[in-house]
Amino acid sequence: MRIRPMHFADADAVLRIYQAGIDGGHASFESAAPSWAAFDASKLPDHRYVAVDDHDAVLGWVSVSRVSSRPVYAGVVEHSVYVDPAARRRGAGRALLDALIASTEAAGIWTIQSGIFPENTASLALHTNAGFRVLGVRERIGRHAMHGGWWRDVVFVERRSPHIA
């Protein structure tokens, strides 16, 4: 497995893996993966990576979005990381987070944040092991359309760079 920048040619695989995460019910409030145009427009181009196997098949992906257009928050991003269900427990998630951390720190980004459903214990463990900390639980923060509109809690995690003051 290796990590490389995400390319347009990866679009189908990236969106398929995203949809698989959505279908699992514990990865996103979304009910369907966006179009590639919408995905592409919402993610920062310099911080998108895929994990690929020896045949260049995409095993997972990571990307970031700005949390605000205000200059004071220029160093804060929200990330998403998704791994193909068939590729889980092979280190792709950690390798993707490590690549993201290196790239964001090199760009002067000091905080990576995300929200994770409490039921997604594998993601919570992955993030803890990658240096993220739990800031708290946002209770009943949103309704999950795919699951009857019931309210969901989200565990708010962040990683502050120890290298950017």
N, C-alpha and C positions, 0 to 999 in steps of 0.2 A: 504494500500500500504506500502511496505517496500523496502529498498535498500539493496542489497547484492552483493558480488563479482560475476562477470561474470564467468560462467563455460562453458566447452565444450558442455554440454547438451543444452546450450542456443543458440548455433550457428544458427540453423534454424530460430528461432524467431528474433535474432539480425539482420541477413542478410535480412529477410523479411521486418523488420522495416526500415532498411537502404534503401532497394529498394523502399519502399513506399515514403520515403523522396526524393529519386532521381526522381521518377516518378512525384512527385509534381512540379518539375522544379525549385524550389527556395532553394534547400538545398545543392547541390553539382555540381561540374563540371563533375563528373563521369556519365557515361551512364548506368552502371550496377554495382551492388554490387559485390565485389570480392569473390573469393572462401574463405572458412573458413581458409585454410592454409595461404593465402596471408594476410587476415585480422589479423590473429593471429600473424604472423611474423612481422607485421608493428606496433603493439601496445605494449606499455609497460605493462607487465603482472600485476604489482602491482596497477595499476590505471584504472581498468575496472570494471564498475558496471552496474547492471540492476535494474530497478524498477519492482517489481512484485506485483500482486494482491494476494488475500487470497488463491488462488489456484495455486500459483507460476507461473502464466502465465506472460510472459515478456510484460511490458507496454512501456519500453523505455530503452535506454542504453547510456553510456558515456564512452569514452576512450581517451587516449592521445598517441601521438607519439613524439619522439625527433625531435627538429627542426634542430639539427646539431650533428655530432659526435665529434666536437671540445670540449675539456674540459671546455673552458670558457662559453659555452652555456649549461652545464650540468643541470642547474636549470631552463631551459626554455623548455616548451612543447607546442605543438599545440593540441587542443582538438576537439572532435566531440561529439555532443549530439543529439540524435534522439528519438522522442516519436511517438508511434503508433498513426495514425490519430484518431482512435477510443478512445484513452485515453487522448487526449489533453485537456487542461484547468482543469486538476485535480491535478496539483502540481508535476507531475512526473519530469518534466524538472528541476524545481528548486531543488527538493530533490536530483536529480542526480548531479547537479552542486555543491550543498553543500557537498555531499559525496566526490566528486572529489577534491574540494578545501581542505577539511580536510586531505585527503590522500596525496595530493601533498605537502602540507605544512609540514606534519609530515615527509616526505621524503626529505625535504630541497629544494624543487622546489619553486623558487621565482616568476616565471612568467608563466601564462597560456595565450595563445593567440589563436586567430582563425580569420577566414575570413567569413563574412556573406553577402549574397546578400542583397542589400538595400531593395528589395521587401519583404524580410522575416521579416516583422515588428514584428511579434510575437517573433521571436528569438532575435531580437535586444532588445526588451523590457525585455525579460527574462534575458539576459546578463547584461543589465543596472541595473536591480533590484538585481542581484547577485554580484554587485560590479565591473563589467567590465567597462572599459571606451573606448570610440571611439578614436582611434589615428588618423584616417583619412580614406579617400576613395582611394583605389587603382583603378584608372580608367582604364577600358578596359584591365584588367590584364590577361584575358584568354578568349578563345572562347568556347562557350557552344555547344558541339557537338549535344546534343539532340534537340537543338532549332535552327537548321539551321546554326550553326557555328557563331552565332552573338556574338560579344564581350560583356562581362559582367563586371560590376564594382563589387568590393568587399569592404565592410566596414571592416576595420582591427580593431579588439578589443583586449584588454588585461586586465588581472587582475594581479596586482603586489601585492604580499603578504605584508601586513603591519607588519608581524611577523618575516620576514626573512630579515636581513639587508645586 
